[in-house]
Amino acid sequence: MRPPTLALRALLRMMGRSMATPSFFEGPEKKLEVVVTPDSPPLRSLGDEAWRRIVESAGAEVVSVLRSEHSDAYLLSESSLFVFDDWFVLITCGQTTLVDAVPQMLKSVPKESIAFLVYERKSEHFPEHQSSTFYDDARRLKTMLPGRALCFGDEHGRYVQMFHTTRPYIPETNDPTLEVLMHRIDEDVAQQFTSTRVPSNTSIAVSSGIDAILPGFTTSEHVFNPVGYSLNAVKGEEYYAFHVTPEATGSYVSFETNYDFRGHLDGLVGSIVELFRPRAFDVVTFVPEAEAEVEVGLRVGGYELGDHVVQGLGGYRVSYFQYFPPPSGPRLARELEL
C-alpha cells in the first residue's frame, strides 16, 4: 500500500496535531545510516525509484532532489535522505516508521554488503503517539542484523538511543558527524518558518542567516504549509541539513552535518544555537576512534552542561552533550489551552 499523497499527509498532520495537543507535530527524529562494503555497487546506481520505495516504506515522500557530483540529496515530506556511492543517511520525523525502511533497503542491498549500520532515535515530545518504541525497533533490527543497543542520556529525561551493527568496522579518518538538537526555540525566530509569513520570492536560508553558518554549499529548501521548514545542502562530499518544527507546543530544530568540525566545534555549535535561541539543546558527535579525543565539554555562552556521555560505537567515539540555560529564579506556570 502506497503512503498518502502530500496533500493528504498535510491534512493528516493537521488532524494529528489537533487530536494530540494544540499545534502539535513531532519534530525529534529517527535516523538510519548505512555504509556498504567496498565491493558493493554504488548506492546511487540503485536509482530514484528504489530510493522512493525505501522512503515510502517509512511513511514519507520525496519532495525534491538536489544532485551533485558526489551525492543525491532528497528533501522529504518528513526530513531528508542523502545518498553517496558508499553510504547513505535517512532522517525522518513526525509519526514515520523509519525501521520499516530497513527490510525494504535489504531488497536492494544484501546483508553481506552492509559494513556498518546505525539506527538512532531521539526521545520524542509525545511518544504515546508513535506506533513503536525504540525497544520495538531495536529488537526487530536484531532479527535482521546482529547488533547492540545503547542509550545516551537519562532515560527519564532527554536522551538519544542507538542500535548499531557489531560487525568489525573501521571508519575513514575523515568521517565525523555532528548533530545539534534544539528544544523550545525562540518564538520570534519560529515565526520565520511559518508559510504565511514567507514571501514567495524569499530564501529563508538567506533571510534567517542559516546559509552563513557553513558558506559555499548548494542548498535546496522547502516551507511546509502551514508551518515547518527543511533544508538540504551539499558541497563535494559534505552535506548538512536543517529541519524546523516551529509549533508553539514542542518547537524543535535539528542540524546535522559531516563537515569536519574538529578544532572549532564550540564556534560552530555556538553560531547555530545563537540563531535559534533554544531553551535547551543536545549535541551528538561521531568521531573515528583512531582520531578521537575525549571532549571535556563544549563552551556555549548562556548555557550549562547538564549531562555528558562518551561511548565507543562501531569504530567511532560517540559523545552526547546536554545543555540547559542556568536557572534565573522561579517562573510562573504556563496556562494551557483547553
C-alpha contacts under 8 A as a table, 3 or more apart, distances in Angstrom:
res1	aa1	res2	aa2	distance
2	R	56	E	7.03
3	P	56	E	6.28
3	P	57	S	7.82
3	P	59	G	5.97
3	P	60	A	7.28
3	P	61	E	7.89
4	P	7	A	7.94
4	P	8	L	5.75
4	P	9	R	5.76
5	T	8	L	5.22
5	T	9	R	5.98
5	T	61	E	7.99
6	L	9	R	4.90
6	L	10	A	6.07
6	L	61	E	7.33
6	L	77	S	7.17
7	A	10	A	5.16
7	A	11	L	6.50
8	L	11	L	5.02
8	L	12	L	6.16
9	R	12	L	4.94
9	R	13	R	5.98
10	A	13	R	5.01
10	A	14	M	6.33
10	A	225	N	7.55
11	L	14	M	5.15
11	L	15	M	6.21
12	L	15	M	4.94
12	L	16	G	5.92
13	R	16	G	5.01
13	R	17	R	6.10
13	R	25	F	7.35
14	M	17	R	5.08
14	M	18	S	6.29
14	M	23	S	7.93
15	M	18	S	5.23
15	M	19	M	6.21
16	G	19	M	5.17
16	G	20	A	6.05
16	G	24	F	7.56
16	G	25	F	7.79
17	R	20	A	5.26
17	R	21	T	5.92
17	R	22	P	6.33
17	R	23	S	5.44
17	R	24	F	4.28
17	R	25	F	5.89
18	S	21	T	5.79
18	S	22	P	5.61
18	S	23	S	6.49
18	S	24	F	7.01
19	M	22	P	7.94
20	A	24	F	6.59
20	A	129	H	7.70
21	T	24	F	5.42
21	T	249	T	7.51
22	P	249	T	6.80
22	P	337	E	7.34
23	S	247	E	5.68
23	S	248	A	6.70
23	S	249	T	6.22
24	F	247	E	6.39
24	F	248	A	7.89
24	F	249	T	5.81
24	F	250	G	6.72
25	F	94	G	6.21
25	F	245	T	7.12
25	F	247	E	7.17
25	F	250	G	7.23
26	E	29	E	7.94
26	E	93	C	6.47
26	E	94	G	4.48
26	E	95	Q	7.00
26	E	124	E	6.90
26	E	125	H	6.65
26	E	126	F	7.06
26	E	245	T	7.82
26	E	250	G	7.25
27	G	93	C	5.64
27	G	94	G	5.98
27	G	124	E	7.77
27	G	244	V	7.47
27	G	245	T	5.56
27	G	250	G	7.44
27	G	251	S	7.26
27	G	252	Y	5.65
27	G	253	V	7.27
28	P	93	C	6.09
28	P	94	G	7.56
28	P	122	K	5.73
28	P	123	S	6.86
28	P	124	E	5.60
28	P	125	H	7.36
28	P	181	L	8.00
28	P	252	Y	7.03
28	P	254	S	7.72
29	E	91	I	6.62
29	E	92	T	5.55
29	E	93	C	4.36
29	E	94	G	7.31
29	E	121	R	6.25
29	E	122	K	5.79
29	E	124	E	7.86
30	K	91	I	5.81
30	K	92	T	5.45
30	K	93	C	6.23
30	K	98	L	6.61
30	K	119	Y	7.45
30	K	120	E	5.62
30	K	121	R	4.42
30	K	122	K	6.36
31	K	89	V	7.11
31	K	90	L	5.73
31	K	91	I	4.43
31	K	92	T	6.49
31	K	98	L	7.48
31	K	119	Y	5.67
31	K	120	E	4.92
31	K	121	R	6.34
32	L	89	V	5.65
32	L	90	L	5.15
32	L	91	I	6.46
32	L	98	L	7.59
32	L	117	L	7.33
32	L	118	V	5.92
32	L	119	Y	4.55
32	L	120	E	6.40
33	E	87	W	7.37
33	E	88	F	5.75
33	E	89	V	4.28
33	E	90	L	6.39
33	E	117	L	5.68
33	E	118	V	5.37
33	E	119	Y	6.53
34	V	87	W	5.48
34	V	88	F	5.57
34	V	89	V	6.56
34	V	114	I	6.95
34	V	115	A	7.67
34	V	116	F	5.75
34	V	117	L	4.47
34	V	118	V	6.66
35	V	86	D	5.93
35	V	87	W	4.22
35	V	88	F	6.76
35	V	114	I	6.10
35	V	115	A	5.51
35	V	116	F	5.09
35	V	117	L	6.44
36	V	40	S	6.41
36	V	86	D	5.46
36	V	87	W	5.97
36	V	113	S	5.37
36	V	114	I	4.56
36	V	115	A	4.96
36	V	116	F	6.90
37	T	40	S	5.57
37	T	86	D	7.39
37	T	113	S	5.26
37	T	114	I	6.03
37	T	115	A	5.14
38	P	86	D	7.35
39	D	113	S	7.88
40	S	86	D	7.79
40	S	113	S	6.17
41	P	45	S	7.22
41	P	85	D	7.91
42	P	45	S	5.41
42	P	46	L	7.53
42	P	84	F	7.79
42	P	85	D	4.35
42	P	86	D	6.00
43	L	46	L	5.62
43	L	83	V	6.91
43	L	84	F	6.47
43	L	85	D	4.71
43	L	86	D	6.07
43	L	87	W	7.01
43	L	88	F	7.88
44	R	47	G	6.03
44	R	71	S	7.57
44	R	72	D	7.30
44	R	83	V	6.33
44	R	84	F	6.21
44	R	85	D	5.39
45	S	85	D	7.81
46	L	49	E	7.89
46	L	50	A	5.98
46	L	51	W	7.36
46	L	108	S	7.50
47	G	50	A	5.74
47	G	51	W	6.67
48	D	51	W	5.19
48	D	52	R	6.00
49	E	52	R	4.99
49	E	53	R	6.26
50	A	53	R	5.22
50	A	54	I	6.40
50	A	108	S	7.69
51	W	54	I	5.00
51	W	55	V	6.14
52	R	55	V	5.06
52	R	56	E	5.97
52	R	61	E	7.07
52	R	62	V	6.55
53	R	56	E	5.04
53	R	57	S	6.03
53	R	104	Q	7.47
54	I	57	S	5.22
54	I	58	A	6.83
54	I	101	A	5.25
54	I	102	V	7.90
54	I	104	Q	5.66
54	I	105	M	5.97
55	V	58	A	5.43
55	V	59	G	6.82
55	V	60	A	5.61
55	V	61	E	6.10
55	V	62	V	7.25
55	V	101	A	6.69
56	E	59	G	4.98
56	E	60	A	5.02
56	E	61	E	5.58
56	E	101	A	7.97
57	S	60	A	7.45
57	S	97	T	7.93
57	S	98	L	7.79
57	S	100	D	5.85
57	S	101	A	5.34
57	S	104	Q	6.88
58	A	96	T	5.74
58	A	97	T	4.81
58	A	98	L	4.53
58	A	99	V	6.92
58	A	100	D	5.31
58	A	101	A	5.16
59	G	96	T	5.12
59	G	97	T	6.23
59	G	98	L	7.53
60	A	76	L	6.57
60	A	77	S	5.67
60	A	78	E	5.84
60	A	92	T	7.55
60	A	96	T	6.78
61	E	76	L	5.49
61	E	77	S	5.27
61	E	78	E	7.45
62	V	65	V	7.67
62	V	74	Y	6.33
62	V	75	L	6.05
62	V	76	L	4.50
62	V	77	S	6.29
63	V	74	Y	7.30
63	V	75	L	5.52
63	V	76	L	5.12
63	V	77	S	6.07
64	S	74	Y	5.86
64	S	75	L	5.31
64	S	76	L	7.18
65	V	72	D	6.65
65	V	73	A	5.58
65	V	74	Y	4.50
65	V	75	L	6.20
66	L	72	D	5.89
66	L	73	A	4.96
66	L	74	Y	6.39
66	L	75	L	7.92
66	L	219	T	7.83
66	L	220	S	6.65
66	L	232	N	7.99
67	R	71	S	6.04
67	R	72	D	4.56
67	R	73	A	6.16
68	S	71	S	5.32
68	S	72	D	6.37
68	S	234	V	7.33
68	S	235	K	7.79
68	S	236	G	7.47
69	E	236	G	6.97
70	H	84	F	6.13
70	H	85	D	7.39
70	H	236	G	6.15
70	H	237	E	5.82
71	S	82	F	6.77
71	S	83	V	5.49
71	S	84	F	4.63
71	S	85	D	7.32
71	S	234	V	7.79
71	S	237	E	7.21
72	D	82	F	5.89
72	D	83	V	5.20
72	D	84	F	6.72
73	A	80	S	7.40
73	A	81	L	5.90
73	A	82	F	4.50
73	A	83	V	6.39
73	A	232	N	6.70
73	A	233	A	7.81
73	A	234	V	7.62
74	Y	80	S	5.83
74	Y	81	L	4.94
74	Y	82	F	6.16
74	Y	232	N	7.79
75	L	79	S	6.45
75	L	80	S	4.86
75	L	81	L	6.54
75	L	220	S	7.68
75	L	221	E	7.78
75	L	222	H	7.95
75	L	230	S	7.38
75	L	231	L	7.38
75	L	232	N	6.57
76	L	79	S	5.07
76	L	80	S	5.15
76	L	81	L	7.19
78	E	91	I	7.85
78	E	92	T	5.19
78	E	93	C	5.39
78	E	94	G	6.78
78	E	96	T	7.84
79	S	91	I	5.69
79	S	92	T	5.02
79	S	93	C	6.30
79	S	230	S	6.39
79	S	243	H	6.41
80	S	90	L	6.04
80	S	91	I	5.24
80	S	92	T	6.68
80	S	230	S	7.96
80	S	232	N	7.20
80	S	241	A	7.50
81	L	88	F	7.31
81	L	89	V	5.76
81	L	90	L	4.37
81	L	91	I	6.18
82	F	88	F	5.56
82	F	89	V	5.40
82	F	90	L	6.56
82	F	239	Y	7.97
83	V	87	W	6.41
83	V	88	F	4.41
83	V	89	V	6.71
84	F	87	W	5.32
84	F	88	F	5.77
92	T	96	T	6.45
92	T	98	L	6.67
93	C	96	T	6.12
95	Q	129	H	7.25
95	Q	130	Q	5.68
95	Q	131	S	7.35
97	T	100	D	5.75
97	T	101	A	7.75
97	T	131	S	7.43
97	T	132	S	7.84
98	L	101	A	5.47
98	L	102	V	7.70
99	V	102	V	5.70
99	V	137	D	6.11
99	V	141	L	7.60
100	D	103	P	6.29
100	D	104	Q	7.00
101	A	104	Q	5.15
101	A	105	M	5.92
102	V	105	M	4.94
102	V	106	L	6.14
102	V	141	L	7.95
103	P	106	L	5.00
103	P	107	K	6.68
104	Q	107	K	5.45
104	Q	108	S	7.51
105	M	108	S	5.56
105	M	109	V	6.00
106	L	109	V	4.72
106	L	110	P	5.32
106	L	111	K	6.56
107	K	110	P	6.73
109	V	113	S	6.45
109	V	114	I	7.46
110	P	113	S	5.45
110	P	114	I	7.14
111	K	114	I	5.48
111	K	145	L	7.45
112	E	115	A	7.75
114	I	117	L	6.99
115	A	167	R	7.08
115	A	168	P	7.96
115	A	169	Y	6.48
116	F	164	H	7.46
116	F	165	T	5.98
116	F	166	T	7.97
116	F	167	R	7.12
116	F	169	Y	6.57
116	F	314	G	7.38
117	L	164	H	5.55
117	L	165	T	5.50
118	V	162	M	6.67
118	V	163	F	5.60
118	V	164	H	4.24
118	V	165	T	6.66
119	Y	162	M	5.52
119	Y	163	F	5.09
119	Y	164	H	6.31
120	E	160	V	6.95
120	E	161	Q	5.72
120	E	162	M	4.39
120	E	163	F	6.51
121	R	134	F	6.68
121	R	160	V	5.85
121	R	161	Q	5.33
121	R	162	M	6.40
122	K	159	Y	6.33
122	K	160	V	4.54
122	K	161	Q	6.40
123	S	127	P	7.67
123	S	158	R	6.00
123	S	159	Y	5.56
123	S	160	V	6.03
123	S	161	Q	7.72
124	E	127	P	5.20
125	H	250	G	6.48
126	F	129	H	6.01
126	F	130	Q	7.73
127	P	130	Q	5.37
127	P	133	T	7.79
128	E	131	S	7.99
130	Q	133	T	7.17
132	S	136	D	5.93
132	S	137	D	6.89
133	T	136	D	5.15
133	T	137	D	6.41
134	F	137	D	5.00
134	F	138	A	5.98
134	F	161	Q	7.22
135	Y	138	A	5.12
135	Y	139	R	6.04
136	D	139	R	5.41
136	D	140	R	6.25
137	D	140	R	5.13
137	D	141	L	6.16
138	A	141	L	5.01
138	A	142	K	6.17
138	A	149	A	6.84
138	A	163	F	6.01
139	R	142	K	5.15
139	R	143	T	6.72
140	R	143	T	5.40
140	R	144	M	7.06
141	L	144	M	5.23
141	L	145	L	6.07
141	L	146	P	7.98
142	K	145	L	5.05
142	K	146	P	5.31
142	K	147	G	5.94
142	K	148	R	7.74
143	T	146	P	7.32
145	L	165	T	6.67
146	P	165	T	5.71
146	P	166	T	6.23
146	P	167	R	7.60
147	G	163	F	6.65
147	G	164	H	5.32
147	G	165	T	4.05
147	G	166	T	4.89
147	G	167	R	7.89
148	R	163	F	5.58
148	R	164	H	5.80
148	R	165	T	6.68
148	R	166	T	6.98
149	A	161	Q	7.23
149	A	162	M	5.54
149	A	163	F	4.27
149	A	164	H	6.60
150	L	161	Q	5.66
150	L	162	M	5.26
150	L	163	F	6.45
151	C	154	D	7.94
151	C	155	E	7.36
151	C	159	Y	6.89
151	C	160	V	5.96
151	C	161	Q	4.36
151	C	162	M	6.45
152	F	159	Y	5.51
152	F	160	V	5.14
152	F	161	Q	6.00
152	F	309	V	6.13
152	F	320	Y	6.38
153	G	157	G	7.57
153	G	158	R	6.38
153	G	159	Y	4.37
153	G	160	V	6.58
153	G	307	D	6.86
153	G	308	H	7.52
153	G	309	V	6.71
153	G	320	Y	7.36
153	G	322	Q	7.92
154	D	157	G	5.22
154	D	158	R	6.16
154	D	159	Y	5.82
155	E	158	R	6.74
155	E	159	Y	6.10
164	H	313	L	7.49
164	H	314	G	7.02
165	T	314	G	7.13
166	T	314	G	6.53
167	R	314	G	7.86
168	P	314	G	7.07
168	P	315	G	7.82
169	Y	314	G	6.07
169	Y	315	G	5.85
170	I	288	P	7.84
170	I	314	G	7.54
170	I	315	G	5.20
171	P	175	D	6.76
171	P	288	P	6.06
171	P	315	G	6.17
171	P	316	Y	7.32
172	E	175	D	5.55
172	E	288	P	7.09
173	T	176	P	7.96
173	T	288	P	5.81
173	T	290	A	6.98
173	T	291	E	6.46
174	N	260	D	7.36
174	N	288	P	7.80
175	D	258	N	6.82
175	D	260	D	7.70
175	D	287	V	6.81
175	D	288	P	6.61
176	P	258	N	5.54
176	P	259	Y	7.20
176	P	260	D	6.13
176	P	261	F	7.69
176	P	285	T	7.24
176	P	286	F	5.34
176	P	287	V	4.68
176	P	288	P	6.70
177	T	256	E	7.27
177	T	257	T	5.76
177	T	258	N	4.46
177	T	259	Y	7.14
177	T	260	D	7.69
177	T	285	T	5.59
177	T	286	F	4.92
177	T	287	V	6.79
178	L	255	F	7.95
178	L	256	E	5.59
178	L	257	T	5.45
178	L	258	N	6.40
178	L	259	Y	7.86
178	L	261	F	7.59
178	L	283	V	7.32
178	L	284	V	5.84
178	L	285	T	4.65
178	L	286	F	6.58
179	E	254	S	7.15
179	E	255	F	5.57
179	E	256	E	4.47
179	E	257	T	6.81
179	E	283	V	5.59
179	E	284	V	4.98
179	E	285	T	6.40
180	V	254	S	5.78
180	V	255	F	5.09
180	V	256	E	6.55
180	V	269	V	7.14
180	V	281	F	7.04
180	V	282	D	5.90
180	V	283	V	4.67
180	V	284	V	6.63
181	L	252	Y	7.51
181	L	253	V	6.06
181	L	254	S	4.59
181	L	255	F	6.51
181	L	281	F	5.44
181	L	282	D	5.04
181	L	283	V	6.26
182	M	185	I	6.91
182	M	252	Y	5.55
182	M	253	V	5.05
182	M	254	S	6.15
182	M	273	V	7.78
182	M	278	P	5.77
182	M	279	R	7.79
182	M	280	A	6.15
182	M	281	F	4.23
182	M	282	D	6.47
183	H	250	G	7.31
183	H	251	S	6.15
183	H	252	Y	4.73
183	H	253	V	6.77
183	H	278	P	5.58
183	H	279	R	6.10
183	H	280	A	5.38
183	H	281	F	5.73
184	R	248	A	7.99
184	R	250	G	6.39
184	R	251	S	4.82
184	R	252	Y	5.86
184	R	278	P	5.25
184	R	279	R	5.36
184	R	280	A	7.03
185	I	189	V	7.14
185	I	190	A	6.67
185	I	246	P	7.68
185	I	251	S	6.05
185	I	252	Y	6.42
185	I	253	V	7.50
185	I	276	F	5.57
185	I	277	R	5.60
185	I	278	P	3.94
185	I	279	R	6.29
186	D	189	V	5.29
186	D	190	A	6.23
186	D	276	F	6.11
186	D	277	R	5.40
186	D	278	P	5.94
186	D	279	R	7.76
187	E	190	A	4.99
187	E	191	Q	6.49
187	E	248	A	7.39
188	D	191	Q	5.36
188	D	192	Q	7.31
189	V	192	Q	5.66
189	V	193	F	7.76
189	V	275	L	7.85
189	V	276	F	6.20
190	A	193	F	5.69
190	A	194	T	7.43
190	A	246	P	4.81
190	A	247	E	7.55
190	A	251	S	7.88
190	A	276	F	7.93
191	Q	194	T	5.51
191	Q	197	R	7.12
191	Q	246	P	7.10
192	Q	197	R	6.52
192	Q	198	V	7.01
192	Q	204	I	7.59
192	Q	208	S	7.39
193	F	197	R	7.44
193	F	198	V	7.38
193	F	204	I	7.68
193	F	223	V	7.04
193	F	227	V	6.21
193	F	228	G	5.82
193	F	229	Y	5.99
193	F	244	V	7.33
193	F	246	P	6.52
194	T	197	R	5.50
194	T	198	V	6.73
194	T	223	V	7.50
194	T	224	F	7.79
194	T	225	N	7.60
194	T	226	P	6.20
194	T	227	V	4.33
194	T	228	G	6.36
194	T	246	P	7.42
195	S	198	V	5.32
195	S	223	V	6.08
195	S	224	F	6.50
195	S	225	N	5.70
195	S	226	P	5.39
195	S	227	V	5.57
195	S	228	G	7.68
196	T	199	P	7.91
196	T	226	P	6.95
198	V	202	T	6.68
198	V	204	I	7.73
199	P	202	T	5.42
202	T	207	S	7.44
203	S	206	V	5.38
203	S	207	S	6.21
204	I	207	S	4.96
204	I	208	S	5.55
204	I	209	G	7.93
204	I	210	I	7.82
205	A	208	S	5.62
205	A	209	G	6.04
205	A	210	I	4.86
205	A	211	D	5.19
205	A	221	E	7.68
205	A	231	L	7.88
206	V	209	G	5.26
206	V	210	I	6.38
206	V	211	D	5.75
206	V	212	A	7.58
207	S	210	I	7.89
208	S	275	L	7.78
209	G	212	A	5.48
209	G	213	I	7.21
209	G	275	L	7.42
210	I	213	I	5.69
210	I	214	L	7.99
210	I	275	L	7.80
211	D	214	L	6.20
211	D	215	P	5.94
211	D	217	F	7.92
212	A	215	P	5.22
213	I	268	L	7.41
213	I	271	S	6.82
213	I	272	I	7.19
214	L	217	F	7.08
216	G	235	K	7.16
217	F	233	A	5.72
217	F	234	V	5.35
217	F	235	K	4.95
218	T	233	A	5.40
218	T	234	V	5.42
218	T	235	K	6.38
219	T	231	L	6.81
219	T	232	N	5.59
219	T	233	A	4.22
219	T	234	V	6.60
220	S	231	L	5.64
220	S	232	N	5.27
220	S	233	A	6.41
221	E	229	Y	7.38
221	E	230	S	5.63
221	E	231	L	4.23
221	E	232	N	6.39
222	H	229	Y	5.78
222	H	230	S	5.43
222	H	231	L	6.54
223	V	227	V	7.03
223	V	228	G	5.88
223	V	229	Y	4.64
223	V	230	S	6.79
224	F	227	V	5.29
224	F	228	G	4.92
224	F	229	Y	5.90
225	N	228	G	7.11
227	V	245	T	7.43
227	V	246	P	6.72
227	V	247	E	7.37
228	G	243	H	7.75
228	G	244	V	5.62
228	G	245	T	5.13
228	G	246	P	6.11
229	Y	242	F	7.89
229	Y	243	H	5.78
229	Y	244	V	5.03
229	Y	245	T	6.95
230	S	241	A	7.38
230	S	242	F	5.67
230	S	243	H	4.50
230	S	244	V	6.38
231	L	241	A	5.44
231	L	242	F	5.15
231	L	243	H	6.55
232	N	239	Y	7.44
232	N	240	Y	6.15
232	N	241	A	4.67
232	N	242	F	6.88
233	A	239	Y	5.43
233	A	240	Y	5.18
233	A	241	A	6.14
234	V	237	E	7.37
234	V	238	E	5.75
234	V	239	Y	4.36
234	V	240	Y	6.62
235	K	238	E	5.23
235	K	239	Y	6.32
238	E	257	T	7.35
238	E	258	N	5.78
238	E	259	Y	5.63
239	Y	257	T	5.55
239	Y	258	N	6.05
239	Y	259	Y	6.78
240	Y	255	F	7.16
240	Y	256	E	5.42
240	Y	257	T	4.13
240	Y	258	N	6.89
240	Y	259	Y	7.48
241	A	254	S	7.89
241	A	255	F	5.60
241	A	256	E	5.40
241	A	257	T	6.62
242	F	253	V	7.10
242	F	254	S	5.68
242	F	255	F	4.67
242	F	256	E	6.89
243	H	253	V	5.60
243	H	254	S	5.31
243	H	255	F	6.77
244	V	251	S	7.86
244	V	252	Y	6.06
244	V	253	V	4.49
244	V	254	S	6.72
245	T	250	G	7.80
245	T	251	S	5.32
245	T	252	Y	5.04
245	T	253	V	6.10
246	P	250	G	7.95
246	P	251	S	4.85
246	P	252	Y	6.50
246	P	253	V	7.94
247	E	250	G	6.37
247	E	251	S	5.09
248	A	251	S	5.72
261	F	264	H	5.69
261	F	265	L	5.27
261	F	268	L	7.33
262	R	265	L	5.94
264	H	267	G	5.52
264	H	268	L	6.41
265	L	268	L	5.25
265	L	269	V	6.07
265	L	298	L	7.54
266	D	269	V	5.42
266	D	270	G	5.85
266	D	298	L	5.70
266	D	299	R	5.96
266	D	300	V	6.62
267	G	270	G	5.01
267	G	271	S	6.12
268	L	271	S	5.32
268	L	272	I	6.49
269	V	272	I	5.22
269	V	273	V	6.15
269	V	300	V	7.56
270	G	273	V	5.18
270	G	274	E	5.94
270	G	300	V	5.58
270	G	301	G	7.44
271	S	274	E	5.11
271	S	275	L	6.47
272	I	275	L	5.36
272	I	276	F	6.81
273	V	276	F	5.41
273	V	277	R	5.51
273	V	278	P	6.77
274	E	277	R	5.32
278	P	281	F	6.64
279	R	324	F	6.73
279	R	325	P	6.55
280	A	322	Q	7.80
280	A	323	Y	5.65
280	A	324	F	4.70
280	A	325	P	6.63
281	F	322	Q	6.17
281	F	323	Y	5.35
281	F	324	F	6.85
282	D	320	Y	7.13
282	D	321	F	5.53
282	D	322	Q	4.48
282	D	323	Y	6.05
283	V	319	S	7.91
283	V	320	Y	5.74
283	V	321	F	5.01
283	V	322	Q	6.53
284	V	318	V	7.04
284	V	319	S	5.64
284	V	320	Y	4.65
284	V	321	F	6.50
285	T	317	R	7.96
285	T	318	V	5.56
285	T	319	S	5.25
285	T	320	Y	6.75
286	F	316	Y	5.90
286	F	317	R	5.84
286	F	318	V	4.66
286	F	319	S	6.79
287	V	291	E	6.92
287	V	292	A	5.71
287	V	316	Y	5.29
287	V	317	R	5.32
287	V	318	V	6.54
288	P	291	E	5.54
288	P	292	A	5.95
288	P	315	G	6.05
288	P	316	Y	4.27
288	P	317	R	6.07
289	E	292	A	4.81
289	E	312	G	7.46
289	E	315	G	5.78
289	E	316	Y	4.80
289	E	317	R	5.17
292	A	316	Y	7.99
292	A	317	R	6.44
294	V	310	V	7.59
295	E	298	L	7.56
295	E	319	S	7.79
297	G	305	L	7.17
297	G	308	H	7.50
297	G	321	F	7.29
298	L	305	L	7.86
298	L	321	F	7.94
300	V	303	Y	5.86
300	V	304	E	7.72
302	G	325	P	5.94
302	G	326	P	7.13
303	Y	323	Y	6.01
303	Y	324	F	5.31
303	Y	325	P	4.27
303	Y	326	P	6.07
304	E	323	Y	5.46
304	E	324	F	5.39
304	E	325	P	5.90
304	E	326	P	6.08
305	L	308	H	7.50
305	L	321	F	7.02
305	L	322	Q	5.91
305	L	323	Y	4.68
305	L	324	F	6.62
306	G	321	F	7.58
306	G	322	Q	5.33
306	G	323	Y	5.38
306	G	324	F	6.50
307	D	320	Y	7.80
307	D	321	F	5.81
307	D	322	Q	5.04
307	D	323	Y	7.34
308	H	319	S	7.20
308	H	320	Y	5.57
308	H	321	F	4.69
308	H	322	Q	6.51
309	V	319	S	5.69
309	V	320	Y	5.06
309	V	321	F	6.75
310	V	317	R	6.97
310	V	318	V	5.72
310	V	319	S	4.47
310	V	320	Y	6.45
311	Q	317	R	5.77
311	Q	318	V	5.33
311	Q	319	S	6.59
312	G	315	G	6.80
312	G	316	Y	5.73
312	G	317	R	4.50
312	G	318	V	6.07
313	L	316	Y	5.15
313	L	317	R	6.07
313	L	318	V	6.54
